[in-house]
Amino acid sequence: MEQSALERWMPAVLDTRDEEISCSQCFDQTPAYVEAELAGQHQSEVYALFRQHLGQCRVCREEYEALKEVLLAEASDERAE
Ligand SMILES: [Zn+2]
């Protein structure tokens, strides 16, 4: 009885991935991901682990959002010229 409740709960928690990246790996990928996002290619499977980490880690999400603001500002400067 207890087992079945646990079995229902486990797949959602584990998702389908056994891999996870660390904050430093996430940090390394942030610039590439933001550039991919600006190019509309961030949904790529390449960034699946990155997105997963970003969804779980507020520190990395704030880092990502800060960098994205910088790159968006640069991109709009380029378009203005
Ligand atoms: Zn992190």
PDB file of the backbone (N, CA, C, O) and the ligand in Angstrom, with CONECT records:
HET     ZN  A 101       1
ATOM      1  N   MET A   1       0.826  -1.204   0.000  1.00  0.00           N
ATOM      2  CA  MET A   1       0.000   0.000   0.000  1.00  0.00           C
ATOM      3  C   MET A   1       0.867   1.263   0.000  1.00  0.00           C
ATOM      4  O   MET A   1       0.682   2.148  -0.836  1.00  0.00           O
ATOM      5  N   GLU A   2       1.796   1.339   0.925  1.00  0.00           N
ATOM      6  CA  GLU A   2       2.686   2.498   0.945  1.00  0.00           C
ATOM      7  C   GLU A   2       3.520   2.572  -0.333  1.00  0.00           C
ATOM      8  O   GLU A   2       3.830   3.649  -0.842  1.00  0.00           O
ATOM      9  N   GLN A   3       3.866   1.396  -0.825  1.00  0.00           N
ATOM     10  CA  GLN A   3       4.696   1.316  -2.018  1.00  0.00           C
ATOM     11  C   GLN A   3       4.033   1.977  -3.223  1.00  0.00           C
ATOM     12  O   GLN A   3       4.684   2.682  -3.993  1.00  0.00           O
ATOM     13  N   SER A   4       2.739   1.742  -3.377  1.00  0.00           N
ATOM     14  CA  SER A   4       2.088   2.270  -4.570  1.00  0.00           C
ATOM     15  C   SER A   4       2.027   3.797  -4.540  1.00  0.00           C
ATOM     16  O   SER A   4       2.137   4.442  -5.582  1.00  0.00           O
ATOM     17  N   ALA A   5       1.855   4.366  -3.372  1.00  0.00           N
ATOM     18  CA  ALA A   5       1.860   5.821  -3.264  1.00  0.00           C
ATOM     19  C   ALA A   5       3.235   6.357  -3.651  1.00  0.00           C
ATOM     20  O   ALA A   5       3.349   7.363  -4.352  1.00  0.00           O
ATOM     21  N   LEU A   6       4.251   5.687  -3.193  1.00  0.00           N
ATOM     22  CA  LEU A   6       5.612   6.108  -3.492  1.00  0.00           C
ATOM     23  C   LEU A   6       5.896   5.989  -4.986  1.00  0.00           C
ATOM     24  O   LEU A   6       6.533   6.862  -5.575  1.00  0.00           O
ATOM     25  N   GLU A   7       5.420   4.905  -5.592  1.00  0.00           N
ATOM     26  CA  GLU A   7       5.662   4.712  -7.021  1.00  0.00           C
ATOM     27  C   GLU A   7       4.981   5.776  -7.866  1.00  0.00           C
ATOM     28  O   GLU A   7       5.488   6.170  -8.916  1.00  0.00           O
ATOM     29  N   ARG A   8       3.847   6.229  -7.406  1.00  0.00           N
ATOM     30  CA  ARG A   8       3.177   7.298  -8.160  1.00  0.00           C
ATOM     31  C   ARG A   8       3.949   8.606  -8.038  1.00  0.00           C
ATOM     32  O   ARG A   8       3.973   9.420  -8.960  1.00  0.00           O
ATOM     33  N   TRP A   9       4.567   8.785  -6.903  1.00  0.00           N
ATOM     34  CA  TRP A   9       5.222  10.054  -6.602  1.00  0.00           C
ATOM     35  C   TRP A   9       6.600  10.143  -7.252  1.00  0.00           C
ATOM     36  O   TRP A   9       6.995  11.200  -7.743  1.00  0.00           O
ATOM     37  N   MET A  10       7.335   9.017  -7.249  1.00  0.00           N
ATOM     38  CA  MET A  10       8.717   9.023  -7.707  1.00  0.00           C
ATOM     39  C   MET A  10       8.934   9.506  -9.145  1.00  0.00           C
ATOM     40  O   MET A  10       9.819  10.331  -9.373  1.00  0.00           O
ATOM     41  N   PRO A  11       8.162   9.025 -10.117  1.00  0.00           N
ATOM     42  CA  PRO A  11       8.484   9.436 -11.504  1.00  0.00           C
ATOM     43  C   PRO A  11       8.415  10.945 -11.686  1.00  0.00           C
ATOM     44  O   PRO A  11       9.215  11.508 -12.434  1.00  0.00           O
ATOM     45  N   ALA A  12       7.488  11.604 -11.026  1.00  0.00           N
ATOM     46  CA  ALA A  12       7.376  13.055 -11.168  1.00  0.00           C
ATOM     47  C   ALA A  12       8.597  13.748 -10.590  1.00  0.00           C
ATOM     48  O   ALA A  12       9.080  14.738 -11.141  1.00  0.00           O
ATOM     49  N   VAL A  13       9.086  13.233  -9.496  1.00  0.00           N
ATOM     50  CA  VAL A  13      10.247  13.852  -8.856  1.00  0.00           C
ATOM     51  C   VAL A  13      11.508  13.607  -9.662  1.00  0.00           C
ATOM     52  O   VAL A  13      12.324  14.511  -9.846  1.00  0.00           O
ATOM     53  N   LEU A  14      11.663  12.399 -10.135  1.00  0.00           N
ATOM     54  CA  LEU A  14      12.878  12.056 -10.867  1.00  0.00           C
ATOM     55  C   LEU A  14      12.864  12.608 -12.282  1.00  0.00           C
ATOM     56  O   LEU A  14      13.902  12.671 -12.941  1.00  0.00           O
ATOM     57  N   ASP A  15      11.671  13.012 -12.755  1.00  0.00           N
ATOM     58  CA  ASP A  15      11.536  13.416 -14.142  1.00  0.00           C
ATOM     59  C   ASP A  15      12.027  12.243 -14.989  1.00  0.00           C
ATOM     60  O   ASP A  15      11.855  11.098 -14.573  1.00  0.00           O
ATOM     61  N   THR A  16      12.616  12.468 -16.131  1.00  0.00           N
ATOM     62  CA  THR A  16      13.097  11.319 -16.898  1.00  0.00           C
ATOM     63  C   THR A  16      14.610  11.330 -16.968  1.00  0.00           C
ATOM     64  O   THR A  16      15.210  10.511 -17.663  1.00  0.00           O
ATOM     65  N   ARG A  17      15.227  12.254 -16.252  1.00  0.00           N
ATOM     66  CA  ARG A  17      16.670  12.423 -16.393  1.00  0.00           C
ATOM     67  C   ARG A  17      17.397  11.993 -15.133  1.00  0.00           C
ATOM     68  O   ARG A  17      16.935  12.264 -14.024  1.00  0.00           O
ATOM     69  N   ASP A  18      18.523  11.329 -15.292  1.00  0.00           N
ATOM     70  CA  ASP A  18      19.354  11.031 -14.125  1.00  0.00           C
ATOM     71  C   ASP A  18      20.484  12.041 -14.036  1.00  0.00           C
ATOM     72  O   ASP A  18      21.181  12.140 -13.026  1.00  0.00           O
ATOM     73  N   GLU A  19      20.648  12.794 -15.127  1.00  0.00           N
ATOM     74  CA  GLU A  19      21.748  13.742 -15.133  1.00  0.00           C
ATOM     75  C   GLU A  19      21.292  15.086 -14.587  1.00  0.00           C
ATOM     76  O   GLU A  19      20.147  15.499 -14.774  1.00  0.00           O
ATOM     77  N   GLU A  20      22.197  15.746 -13.921  1.00  0.00           N
ATOM     78  CA  GLU A  20      21.953  17.130 -13.550  1.00  0.00           C
ATOM     79  C   GLU A  20      23.261  17.882 -13.696  1.00  0.00           C
ATOM     80  O   GLU A  20      24.341  17.301 -13.594  1.00  0.00           O
ATOM     81  N   ILE A  21      23.156  19.162 -13.934  1.00  0.00           N
ATOM     82  CA  ILE A  21      24.382  19.942 -13.989  1.00  0.00           C
ATOM     83  C   ILE A  21      24.527  20.748 -12.709  1.00  0.00           C
ATOM     84  O   ILE A  21      23.546  21.020 -12.017  1.00  0.00           O
ATOM     85  N   SER A  22      25.737  21.119 -12.410  1.00  0.00           N
ATOM     86  CA  SER A  22      26.009  21.912 -11.214  1.00  0.00           C
ATOM     87  C   SER A  22      25.857  23.394 -11.540  1.00  0.00           C
ATOM     88  O   SER A  22      25.709  23.777 -12.700  1.00  0.00           O
ATOM     89  N   CYS A  23      25.896  24.208 -10.510  1.00  0.00           N
ATOM     90  CA  CYS A  23      25.803  25.653 -10.727  1.00  0.00           C
ATOM     91  C   CYS A  23      26.955  26.149 -11.600  1.00  0.00           C
ATOM     92  O   CYS A  23      26.750  27.016 -12.449  1.00  0.00           O
ATOM     93  N   SER A  24      28.158  25.617 -11.407  1.00  0.00           N
ATOM     94  CA  SER A  24      29.268  26.141 -12.212  1.00  0.00           C
ATOM     95  C   SER A  24      29.120  25.722 -13.671  1.00  0.00           C
ATOM     96  O   SER A  24      29.481  26.484 -14.568  1.00  0.00           O
ATOM     97  N   GLN A  25      28.597  24.525 -13.923  1.00  0.00           N
ATOM     98  CA  GLN A  25      28.333  24.119 -15.310  1.00  0.00           C
ATOM     99  C   GLN A  25      27.226  24.979 -15.912  1.00  0.00           C
ATOM    100  O   GLN A  25      27.282  25.372 -17.077  1.00  0.00           O
ATOM    101  N   CYS A  26      26.238  25.256 -15.100  1.00  0.00           N
ATOM    102  CA  CYS A  26      25.138  26.101 -15.539  1.00  0.00           C
ATOM    103  C   CYS A  26      25.658  27.491 -15.892  1.00  0.00           C
ATOM    104  O   CYS A  26      25.310  28.064 -16.924  1.00  0.00           O
ATOM    105  N   PHE A  27      26.489  28.007 -15.018  1.00  0.00           N
ATOM    106  CA  PHE A  27      27.055  29.338 -15.213  1.00  0.00           C
ATOM    107  C   PHE A  27      27.845  29.404 -16.526  1.00  0.00           C
ATOM    108  O   PHE A  27      27.764  30.386 -17.264  1.00  0.00           O
ATOM    109  N   ASP A  28      28.610  28.339 -16.804  1.00  0.00           N
ATOM    110  CA  ASP A  28      29.392  28.284 -18.046  1.00  0.00           C
ATOM    111  C   ASP A  28      28.502  28.323 -19.287  1.00  0.00           C
ATOM    112  O   ASP A  28      28.885  28.865 -20.324  1.00  0.00           O
ATOM    113  N   GLN A  29      27.324  27.747 -19.165  1.00  0.00           N
ATOM    114  CA  GLN A  29      26.439  27.660 -20.339  1.00  0.00           C
ATOM    115  C   GLN A  29      25.547  28.880 -20.509  1.00  0.00           C
ATOM    116  O   GLN A  29      24.911  29.053 -21.549  1.00  0.00           O
ATOM    117  N   THR A  30      25.503  29.726 -19.485  1.00  0.00           N
ATOM    118  CA  THR A  30      24.561  30.843 -19.525  1.00  0.00           C
ATOM    119  C   THR A  30      24.739  31.743 -20.749  1.00  0.00           C
ATOM    120  O   THR A  30      23.751  32.034 -21.423  1.00  0.00           O
ATOM    121  N   PRO A  31      25.960  32.198 -21.066  1.00  0.00           N
ATOM    122  CA  PRO A  31      26.099  33.079 -22.244  1.00  0.00           C
ATOM    123  C   PRO A  31      25.640  32.406 -23.539  1.00  0.00           C
ATOM    124  O   PRO A  31      24.970  33.027 -24.364  1.00  0.00           O
ATOM    125  N   ALA A  32      26.002  31.142 -23.710  1.00  0.00           N
ATOM    126  CA  ALA A  32      25.609  30.422 -24.924  1.00  0.00           C
ATOM    127  C   ALA A  32      24.097  30.273 -24.996  1.00  0.00           C
ATOM    128  O   ALA A  32      23.496  30.403 -26.063  1.00  0.00           O
ATOM    129  N   TYR A  33      23.496  30.000 -23.852  1.00  0.00           N
ATOM    130  CA  TYR A  33      22.047  29.836 -23.841  1.00  0.00           C
ATOM    131  C   TYR A  33      21.340  31.144 -24.171  1.00  0.00           C
ATOM    132  O   TYR A  33      20.385  31.156 -24.947  1.00  0.00           O
ATOM    133  N   VAL A  34      21.804  32.245 -23.584  1.00  0.00           N
ATOM    134  CA  VAL A  34      21.167  33.535 -23.848  1.00  0.00           C
ATOM    135  C   VAL A  34      21.298  33.880 -25.325  1.00  0.00           C
ATOM    136  O   VAL A  34      20.352  34.376 -25.936  1.00  0.00           O
ATOM    137  N   GLU A  35      22.464  33.620 -25.896  1.00  0.00           N
ATOM    138  CA  GLU A  35      22.630  33.885 -27.332  1.00  0.00           C
ATOM    139  C   GLU A  35      21.707  33.009 -28.160  1.00  0.00           C
ATOM    140  O   GLU A  35      21.128  33.460 -29.148  1.00  0.00           O
ATOM    141  N   ALA A  36      21.574  31.758 -27.754  1.00  0.00           N
ATOM    142  CA  ALA A  36      20.660  30.858 -28.461  1.00  0.00           C
ATOM    143  C   ALA A  36      19.227  31.357 -28.334  1.00  0.00           C
ATOM    144  O   ALA A  36      18.440  31.277 -29.278  1.00  0.00           O
ATOM    145  N   GLU A  37      18.905  31.867 -27.163  1.00  0.00           N
ATOM    146  CA  GLU A  37      17.549  32.375 -26.965  1.00  0.00           C
ATOM    147  C   GLU A  37      17.291  33.587 -27.851  1.00  0.00           C
ATOM    148  O   GLU A  37      16.214  33.717 -28.432  1.00  0.00           O
ATOM    149  N   LEU A  38      18.261  34.459 -27.954  1.00  0.00           N
ATOM    150  CA  LEU A  38      18.095  35.637 -28.815  1.00  0.00           C
ATOM    151  C   LEU A  38      17.941  35.214 -30.267  1.00  0.00           C
ATOM    152  O   LEU A  38      17.288  35.896 -31.058  1.00  0.00           O
ATOM    153  N   ALA A  39      18.551  34.076 -30.612  1.00  0.00           N
ATOM    154  CA  ALA A  39      18.444  33.549 -31.972  1.00  0.00           C
ATOM    155  C   ALA A  39      17.222  32.640 -32.136  1.00  0.00           C
ATOM    156  O   ALA A  39      16.968  32.122 -33.223  1.00  0.00           O
ATOM    157  N   GLY A  40      16.471  32.453 -31.051  1.00  0.00           N
ATOM    158  CA  GLY A  40      15.274  31.624 -31.112  1.00  0.00           C
ATOM    159  C   GLY A  40      15.562  30.135 -31.135  1.00  0.00           C
ATOM    160  O   GLY A  40      14.727  29.342 -31.571  1.00  0.00           O
ATOM    161  N   GLN A  41      16.756  29.751 -30.660  1.00  0.00           N
ATOM    162  CA  GLN A  41      17.148  28.334 -30.726  1.00  0.00           C
ATOM    163  C   GLN A  41      17.325  27.710 -29.344  1.00  0.00           C
ATOM    164  O   GLN A  41      17.926  26.643 -29.215  1.00  0.00           O
ATOM    165  N   HIS A  42      16.812  28.361 -28.331  1.00  0.00           N
ATOM    166  CA  HIS A  42      17.039  27.896 -26.971  1.00  0.00           C
ATOM    167  C   HIS A  42      16.201  26.685 -26.588  1.00  0.00           C
ATOM    168  O   HIS A  42      16.439  26.074 -25.546  1.00  0.00           O
ATOM    169  N   GLN A  43      15.222  26.330 -27.415  1.00  0.00           N
ATOM    170  CA  GLN A  43      14.431  25.138 -27.094  1.00  0.00           C
ATOM    171  C   GLN A  43      15.188  23.845 -27.429  1.00  0.00           C
ATOM    172  O   GLN A  43      14.709  22.744 -27.157  1.00  0.00           O
ATOM    173  N   SER A  44      16.346  23.996 -28.009  1.00  0.00           N
ATOM    174  CA  SER A  44      17.144  22.833 -28.394  1.00  0.00           C
ATOM    175  C   SER A  44      17.401  21.886 -27.220  1.00  0.00           C
ATOM    176  O   SER A  44      17.553  22.316 -26.077  1.00  0.00           O
ATOM    177  N   GLU A  45      17.445  20.613 -27.523  1.00  0.00           N
ATOM    178  CA  GLU A  45      17.730  19.582 -26.521  1.00  0.00           C
ATOM    179  C   GLU A  45      19.102  19.790 -25.869  1.00  0.00           C
ATOM    180  O   GLU A  45      19.347  19.345 -24.747  1.00  0.00           O
ATOM    181  N   VAL A  46      19.975  20.467 -26.591  1.00  0.00           N
ATOM    182  CA  VAL A  46      21.311  20.772 -26.070  1.00  0.00           C
ATOM    183  C   VAL A  46      21.227  21.474 -24.708  1.00  0.00           C
ATOM    184  O   VAL A  46      22.068  21.276 -23.832  1.00  0.00           O
ATOM    185  N   TYR A  47      20.191  22.296 -24.562  1.00  0.00           N
ATOM    186  CA  TYR A  47      20.074  23.086 -23.343  1.00  0.00           C
ATOM    187  C   TYR A  47      19.074  22.512 -22.350  1.00  0.00           C
ATOM    188  O   TYR A  47      18.674  23.191 -21.404  1.00  0.00           O
ATOM    189  N   ALA A  48      18.670  21.268 -22.559  1.00  0.00           N
ATOM    190  CA  ALA A  48      17.651  20.677 -21.691  1.00  0.00           C
ATOM    191  C   ALA A  48      18.094  20.670 -20.225  1.00  0.00           C
ATOM    192  O   ALA A  48      17.322  21.033 -19.337  1.00  0.00           O
ATOM    193  N   LEU A  49      19.328  20.259 -19.982  1.00  0.00           N
ATOM    194  CA  LEU A  49      19.809  20.206 -18.597  1.00  0.00           C
ATOM    195  C   LEU A  49      19.981  21.605 -18.015  1.00  0.00           C
ATOM    196  O   LEU A  49      19.736  21.850 -16.834  1.00  0.00           O
ATOM    197  N   PHE A  50      20.404  22.496 -18.874  1.00  0.00           N
ATOM    198  CA  PHE A  50      20.541  23.892 -18.445  1.00  0.00           C
ATOM    199  C   PHE A  50      19.182  24.440 -18.009  1.00  0.00           C
ATOM    200  O   PHE A  50      19.061  25.049 -16.946  1.00  0.00           O
ATOM    201  N   ARG A  51      18.167  24.218 -18.839  1.00  0.00           N
ATOM    202  CA  ARG A  51      16.830  24.719 -18.501  1.00  0.00           C
ATOM    203  C   ARG A  51      16.310  24.063 -17.237  1.00  0.00           C
ATOM    204  O   ARG A  51      15.661  24.708 -16.413  1.00  0.00           O
ATOM    205  N   GLN A  52      16.595  22.791 -17.090  1.00  0.00           N
ATOM    206  CA  GLN A  52      16.155  22.078 -15.894  1.00  0.00           C
ATOM    207  C   GLN A  52      16.785  22.711 -14.650  1.00  0.00           C
ATOM    208  O   GLN A  52      16.110  22.945 -13.647  1.00  0.00           O
ATOM    209  N   HIS A  53      18.079  22.981 -14.735  1.00  0.00           N
ATOM    210  CA  HIS A  53      18.769  23.586 -13.594  1.00  0.00           C
ATOM    211  C   HIS A  53      18.208  24.981 -13.319  1.00  0.00           C
ATOM    212  O   HIS A  53      17.995  25.359 -12.167  1.00  0.00           O
ATOM    213  N   LEU A  54      17.978  25.726 -14.372  1.00  0.00           N
ATOM    214  CA  LEU A  54      17.468  27.084 -14.219  1.00  0.00           C
ATOM    215  C   LEU A  54      16.104  27.087 -13.530  1.00  0.00           C
ATOM    216  O   LEU A  54      15.770  27.997 -12.770  1.00  0.00           O
ATOM    217  N   GLY A  55      15.334  26.049 -13.817  1.00  0.00           N
ATOM    218  CA  GLY A  55      14.020  25.954 -13.187  1.00  0.00           C
ATOM    219  C   GLY A  55      14.089  25.641 -11.708  1.00  0.00           C
ATOM    220  O   GLY A  55      13.128  25.865 -10.973  1.00  0.00           O
ATOM    221  N   GLN A  56      15.229  25.122 -11.269  1.00  0.00           N
ATOM    222  CA  GLN A  56      15.345  24.681  -9.884  1.00  0.00           C
ATOM    223  C   GLN A  56      16.224  25.605  -9.056  1.00  0.00           C
ATOM    224  O   GLN A  56      16.186  25.549  -7.827  1.00  0.00           O
ATOM    225  N   CYS A  57      17.006  26.444  -9.695  1.00  0.00           N
ATOM    226  CA  CYS A  57      18.047  27.184  -8.982  1.00  0.00           C
ATOM    227  C   CYS A  57      17.850  28.689  -9.175  1.00  0.00           C
ATOM    228  O   CYS A  57      18.022  29.211 -10.276  1.00  0.00           O
ATOM    229  N   ARG A  58      17.494  29.364  -8.113  1.00  0.00           N
ATOM    230  CA  ARG A  58      17.216  30.788  -8.220  1.00  0.00           C
ATOM    231  C   ARG A  58      18.481  31.590  -8.493  1.00  0.00           C
ATOM    232  O   ARG A  58      18.441  32.592  -9.206  1.00  0.00           O
ATOM    233  N   VAL A  59      19.595  31.157  -7.934  1.00  0.00           N
ATOM    234  CA  VAL A  59      20.858  31.869  -8.132  1.00  0.00           C
ATOM    235  C   VAL A  59      21.197  31.927  -9.621  1.00  0.00           C
ATOM    236  O   VAL A  59      21.514  32.989 -10.156  1.00  0.00           O
ATOM    237  N   CYS A  60      21.126  30.770 -10.282  1.00  0.00           N
ATOM    238  CA  CYS A  60      21.465  30.717 -11.701  1.00  0.00           C
ATOM    239  C   CYS A  60      20.426  31.449 -12.540  1.00  0.00           C
ATOM    240  O   CYS A  60      20.756  32.040 -13.569  1.00  0.00           O
ATOM    241  N   ARG A  61      19.186  31.410 -12.105  1.00  0.00           N
ATOM    242  CA  ARG A  61      18.144  32.097 -12.875  1.00  0.00           C
ATOM    243  C   ARG A  61      18.365  33.611 -12.829  1.00  0.00           C
ATOM    244  O   ARG A  61      18.164  34.313 -13.820  1.00  0.00           O
ATOM    245  N   GLU A  62      18.776  34.091 -11.674  1.00  0.00           N
ATOM    246  CA  GLU A  62      19.045  35.532 -11.570  1.00  0.00           C
ATOM    247  C   GLU A  62      20.246  35.920 -12.417  1.00  0.00           C
ATOM    248  O   GLU A  62      20.268  36.980 -13.044  1.00  0.00           O
ATOM    249  N   GLU A  63      21.242  35.045 -12.423  1.00  0.00           N
ATOM    250  CA  GLU A  63      22.435  35.281 -13.244  1.00  0.00           C
ATOM    251  C   GLU A  63      22.054  35.341 -14.726  1.00  0.00           C
ATOM    252  O   GLU A  63      22.487  36.216 -15.476  1.00  0.00           O
ATOM    253  N   TYR A  64      21.231  34.377 -15.105  1.00  0.00           N
ATOM    254  CA  TYR A  64      20.756  34.295 -16.494  1.00  0.00           C
ATOM    255  C   TYR A  64      19.953  35.540 -16.871  1.00  0.00           C
ATOM    256  O   TYR A  64      20.156  36.106 -17.945  1.00  0.00           O
ATOM    257  N   GLU A  65      19.046  35.968 -15.995  1.00  0.00           N
ATOM    258  CA  GLU A  65      18.215  37.123 -16.320  1.00  0.00           C
ATOM    259  C   GLU A  65      19.037  38.407 -16.411  1.00  0.00           C
ATOM    260  O   GLU A  65      18.762  39.275 -17.239  1.00  0.00           O
ATOM    261  N   ALA A  66      20.044  38.516 -15.552  1.00  0.00           N
ATOM    262  CA  ALA A  66      20.919  39.692 -15.592  1.00  0.00           C
ATOM    263  C   ALA A  66      21.690  39.733 -16.903  1.00  0.00           C
ATOM    264  O   ALA A  66      21.793  40.776 -17.548  1.00  0.00           O
ATOM    265  N   LEU A  67      22.233  38.575 -17.287  1.00  0.00           N
ATOM    266  CA  LEU A  67      22.999  38.522 -18.530  1.00  0.00           C
ATOM    267  C   LEU A  67      22.098  38.785 -19.739  1.00  0.00           C
ATOM    268  O   LEU A  67      22.490  39.458 -20.692  1.00  0.00           O
ATOM    269  N   LYS A  68      20.905  38.248 -19.674  1.00  0.00           N
ATOM    270  CA  LYS A  68      19.986  38.430 -20.788  1.00  0.00           C
ATOM    271  C   LYS A  68      19.649  39.909 -20.978  1.00  0.00           C
ATOM    272  O   LYS A  68      19.560  40.393 -22.106  1.00  0.00           O
ATOM    273  N   GLU A  69      19.466  40.617 -19.871  1.00  0.00           N
ATOM    274  CA  GLU A  69      19.181  42.051 -19.981  1.00  0.00           C
ATOM    275  C   GLU A  69      20.319  42.786 -20.666  1.00  0.00           C
ATOM    276  O   GLU A  69      20.095  43.665 -21.497  1.00  0.00           O
ATOM    277  N   VAL A  70      21.548  42.415 -20.307  1.00  0.00           N
ATOM    278  CA  VAL A  70      22.719  43.056 -20.908  1.00  0.00           C
ATOM    279  C   VAL A  70      22.745  42.789 -22.412  1.00  0.00           C
ATOM    280  O   VAL A  70      22.933  43.703 -23.214  1.00  0.00           O
ATOM    281  N   LEU A  71      22.556  41.527 -22.777  1.00  0.00           N
ATOM    282  CA  LEU A  71      22.635  41.174 -24.197  1.00  0.00           C
ATOM    283  C   LEU A  71      21.461  41.745 -24.994  1.00  0.00           C
ATOM    284  O   LEU A  71      21.619  42.120 -26.156  1.00  0.00           O
ATOM    285  N   LEU A  72      20.299  41.809 -24.372  1.00  0.00           N
ATOM    286  CA  LEU A  72      19.160  42.424 -25.069  1.00  0.00           C
ATOM    287  C   LEU A  72      19.407  43.901 -25.294  1.00  0.00           C
ATOM    288  O   LEU A  72      19.062  44.435 -26.347  1.00  0.00           O
ATOM    289  N   ALA A  73      20.000  44.565 -24.318  1.00  0.00           N
ATOM    290  CA  ALA A  73      20.309  45.986 -24.475  1.00  0.00           C
ATOM    291  C   ALA A  73      21.318  46.176 -25.601  1.00  0.00           C
ATOM    292  O   ALA A  73      21.181  47.092 -26.413  1.00  0.00           O
ATOM    293  N   GLU A  74      22.323  45.321 -25.652  1.00  0.00           N
ATOM    294  CA  GLU A  74      23.317  45.399 -26.729  1.00  0.00           C
ATOM    295  C   GLU A  74      22.658  45.156 -28.083  1.00  0.00           C
ATOM    296  O   GLU A  74      22.931  45.861 -29.054  1.00  0.00           O
ATOM    297  N   ALA A  75      21.794  44.158 -28.134  1.00  0.00           N
ATOM    298  CA  ALA A  75      21.147  43.826 -29.404  1.00  0.00           C
ATOM    299  C   ALA A  75      20.282  44.974 -29.884  1.00  0.00           C
ATOM    300  O   ALA A  75      20.245  45.262 -31.080  1.00  0.00           O
ATOM    301  N   SER A  76      19.585  45.637 -28.967  1.00  0.00           N
ATOM    302  CA  SER A  76      18.731  46.737 -29.416  1.00  0.00           C
ATOM    303  C   SER A  76      19.580  47.946 -29.802  1.00  0.00           C
ATOM    304  O   SER A  76      19.179  48.726 -30.666  1.00  0.00           O
ATOM    305  N   ASP A  77      20.739  48.112 -29.182  1.00  0.00           N
ATOM    306  CA  ASP A  77      21.657  49.183 -29.611  1.00  0.00           C
ATOM    307  C   ASP A  77      22.098  48.956 -31.051  1.00  0.00           C
ATOM    308  O   ASP A  77      22.160  49.890 -31.850  1.00  0.00           O
ATOM    309  N   GLU A  78      22.407  47.690 -31.370  1.00  0.00           N
ATOM    310  CA  GLU A  78      22.861  47.384 -32.722  1.00  0.00           C
ATOM    311  C   GLU A  78      21.768  47.668 -33.750  1.00  0.00           C
ATOM    312  O   GLU A  78      22.028  48.182 -34.838  1.00  0.00           O
ATOM    313  N   ARG A  79      20.529  47.315 -33.369  1.00  0.00           N
ATOM    314  CA  ARG A  79      19.434  47.548 -34.304  1.00  0.00           C
ATOM    315  C   ARG A  79      19.179  49.048 -34.499  1.00  0.00           C
ATOM    316  O   ARG A  79      18.745  49.477 -35.568  1.00  0.00           O
ATOM    317  N   ALA A  80      19.452  49.830 -33.464  1.00  0.00           N
ATOM    318  CA  ALA A  80      19.187  51.273 -33.542  1.00  0.00           C
ATOM    319  C   ALA A  80      20.167  51.981 -34.475  1.00  0.00           C
ATOM    320  O   ALA A  80      19.879  53.069 -34.974  1.00  0.00           O
ATOM    321  N   GLU A  81      21.306  51.370 -34.706  1.00  0.00           N
ATOM    322  CA  GLU A  81      22.320  52.052 -35.534  1.00  0.00           C
ATOM    323  C   GLU A  81      22.046  51.944 -37.029  1.00  0.00           C
ATOM    324  O   GLU A  81      22.812  52.467 -37.837  1.00  0.00           O
TER     325      GLU A  81
HETATM  326 ZN    ZN A 101      22.530  26.889  -9.954  1.00  0.00          ZN2+
END
